[in-house]
Amino acid sequence: MADTLDIQQPQPFDLVGHTILIAGNAVAFEGTLTIKVGEGHDEYSSFTQVGGLALRQFQGSITIPEDNAFKLSRLLLRLADDTGNEDGPAVFIPILFGPLILPGYGGYRPYTVKRGTTLRRLRALNTATTISSRSFRPTSMLSTIRTRSFLARFFASRATTYDKASKEIDLQNCGIK
């Protein structure tokens, strides 16, 4: 990570929605930090204002349109001080695009797995109490939307057991305590 770019949000492999919130401390030429998001098939770009003379806290965002051409849910977020020099410092952060993983994705809630928990039961629970990203407006991006993705870490690091009779995945026997 460059000394002049301290990105606190998103963290690597965070699960994000159509609006990607970005925050941290940075200084860049003329106070402009370039934002690019892509996965090889499609790319979107924007910018945000940061410190021009010294490190300064900042918050910014980039919105991915609904009709994007992403084919992969794994995106690469590039934040760079390249307005004065194309070889300026840059930070690359891999993120997961929720709408390609789960259609209608708007956020997630932490859940403690208990004996007998299955994906079907979790789906029923989430269907009853879904929080849409359009109706949920956090007061602080840093404190509220810091999404260390439970789902991404779970599916990336755990082997699941599948019960063919009930056609359910048993989360209790996946090594989660």
C-alpha distance (Angstrom), angle and dihedral (degrees) to the residues before:
residue distance angle dihedral
M1 . . .
A2 3.78 . .
D3 3.81 117.6 .
T4 3.80 90.3 -126.0
L5 3.84 95.3 50.7
D6 3.80 116.9 61.6
I7 3.81 105.5 171.0
Q8 3.82 113.6 -169.9
Q9 3.80 98.1 170.9
P10 2.95 131.5 73.8
Q11 3.78 101.3 28.3
P12 3.83 119.6 -154.4
F13 3.82 112.1 -70.3
D14 3.81 94.6 9.0
L15 3.78 114.1 157.7
V16 3.83 109.1 -117.8
G17 3.79 137.1 -177.2
H18 3.80 131.9 -144.6
T19 3.81 91.2 -65.4
I20 3.79 110.7 57.7
L21 3.79 111.8 -158.1
I22 3.81 116.6 -150.4
A23 3.81 127.0 -168.5
G24 3.77 140.4 162.2
N25 3.79 142.6 95.4
A26 3.79 121.3 -58.1
V27 3.77 147.6 152.4
A28 3.80 122.4 -157.6
F29 3.78 141.2 167.4
E30 3.80 107.8 -70.9
G31 3.83 87.9 -5.8
T32 3.82 94.3 -77.9
L33 3.81 123.5 131.0
T34 3.81 117.5 -169.9
I35 3.83 117.4 -135.9
K36 3.81 121.7 -159.6
V37 3.81 128.2 173.5
G38 3.78 123.9 -173.1
E39 3.78 147.7 131.6
G40 3.80 103.6 -155.3
H41 3.82 98.8 -83.7
D42 3.79 100.3 60.2
E43 3.81 136.1 11.0
Y44 3.80 135.4 -165.7
S45 3.78 127.3 -167.8
S46 3.78 138.7 -166.2
F47 3.80 138.6 146.5
T48 3.77 140.2 -128.1
Q49 3.80 134.3 -157.6
V50 3.82 118.0 -107.6
G51 3.79 134.3 161.7
G52 3.80 115.9 -49.3
L53 3.81 99.3 -166.3
A54 3.81 104.6 18.0
L55 3.79 140.5 10.7
R56 3.79 110.3 -69.6
Q57 3.81 134.4 177.3
F58 3.78 113.1 -106.3
Q59 3.78 142.0 178.2
G60 3.77 124.2 -160.6
S61 3.78 141.4 153.6
I62 3.77 144.4 -156.6
T63 3.80 123.1 -152.7
I64 3.79 120.4 -144.6
P65 3.83 111.0 -151.2
E66 3.80 120.0 -120.6
D67 3.82 90.6 -119.2
N68 3.81 95.5 57.4
A69 3.81 121.2 146.1
F70 3.81 96.8 -132.2
K71 3.79 112.8 144.0
L72 3.82 96.7 178.0
S73 3.79 127.3 57.0
R74 3.81 90.6 -146.2
L75 3.82 108.8 87.6
L76 3.78 132.5 -178.5
L77 3.80 117.7 -135.9
R78 3.82 113.2 -157.4
L79 3.79 120.4 -165.5
A80 3.79 113.7 -175.7
D81 3.78 143.8 170.6
D82 3.81 91.9 -141.2
T83 3.80 103.1 130.2
G84 3.82 93.6 97.0
N85 3.80 98.4 27.2
E86 3.79 124.9 18.3
D87 3.82 89.0 -146.0
G88 3.82 93.2 55.1
P89 3.80 122.2 131.6
A90 3.81 115.7 -64.1
V91 3.80 137.8 -177.7
F92 3.81 123.4 -151.7
I93 3.82 118.2 -157.8
P94 3.82 122.6 -176.1
I95 3.82 111.1 -141.2
L96 3.81 136.1 176.1
F97 3.82 119.4 -121.5
G98 3.82 106.3 -137.7
P99 3.84 98.2 -161.3
L100 3.83 90.5 62.9
I101 3.80 92.1 47.6
L102 3.81 95.4 46.0
P103 3.83 120.7 11.7
G104 3.80 110.4 -125.3
Y105 3.81 92.5 23.4
G106 3.80 111.7 171.5
G107 3.80 104.3 156.4
Y108 3.77 141.8 -50.0
R109 3.78 140.0 -114.2
P110 3.81 125.1 -138.4
Y111 3.79 111.3 -112.1
T112 3.81 130.3 -171.8
V113 3.79 109.8 -136.2
K114 3.81 113.8 -127.0
R115 3.80 131.8 -171.4
G116 3.79 109.9 -70.4
T117 3.82 95.5 20.7
T118 3.80 112.2 147.6
L119 3.79 132.8 177.4
R120 3.82 89.4 -110.7
R121 3.82 91.0 57.3
L122 3.80 91.5 46.0
R123 3.79 89.7 51.1
A124 3.81 91.1 51.9
L125 3.81 90.2 48.8
N126 3.81 92.6 48.8
T127 3.81 93.2 45.3
A128 3.80 89.8 57.5
T129 3.83 94.8 49.3
T130 3.80 108.8 27.0
I131 3.81 116.7 160.5
S132 3.79 111.4 -151.5
S133 3.79 119.0 -145.7
R134 3.81 87.6 -132.6
S135 3.81 93.3 59.2
F136 3.82 96.9 38.5
R137 3.79 115.2 76.9
P138 3.81 114.0 175.8
T139 3.78 119.8 -145.4
S140 3.80 93.2 -142.8
M141 3.79 124.0 27.0
L142 3.80 92.9 -157.5
S143 3.80 97.1 51.5
T144 3.80 101.8 34.1
I145 3.80 109.6 33.2
R146 3.80 101.3 42.9
T147 3.78 95.6 128.6
R148 3.78 113.4 -169.5
S149 3.75 92.3 -180.0
F150 3.79 113.3 -122.2
L151 3.80 90.5 -172.6
A152 3.80 94.9 49.7
R153 3.79 93.3 48.9
F154 3.80 92.3 42.5
F155 3.79 97.5 51.7
A156 3.81 93.3 38.9
S157 3.80 97.2 51.2
R158 3.82 107.9 26.9
A159 3.76 132.2 72.1
T160 3.79 110.5 -137.8
T161 3.77 128.4 -144.2
Y162 3.77 118.3 -134.9
D163 3.80 123.3 -154.3
K164 3.81 106.0 -150.7
A165 3.81 93.2 -165.9
S166 3.82 95.4 58.1
K167 3.83 94.9 24.4
E168 3.81 90.0 -132.2
I169 3.77 133.6 126.6
D170 3.81 111.3 -125.4
L171 3.80 107.6 -138.8
Q172 3.80 94.4 -174.1
N173 3.80 92.2 67.6
C174 3.81 94.4 49.5
G175 3.79 96.5 88.9
I176 3.81 96.7 -95.4
K177 3.79 115.9 136.2
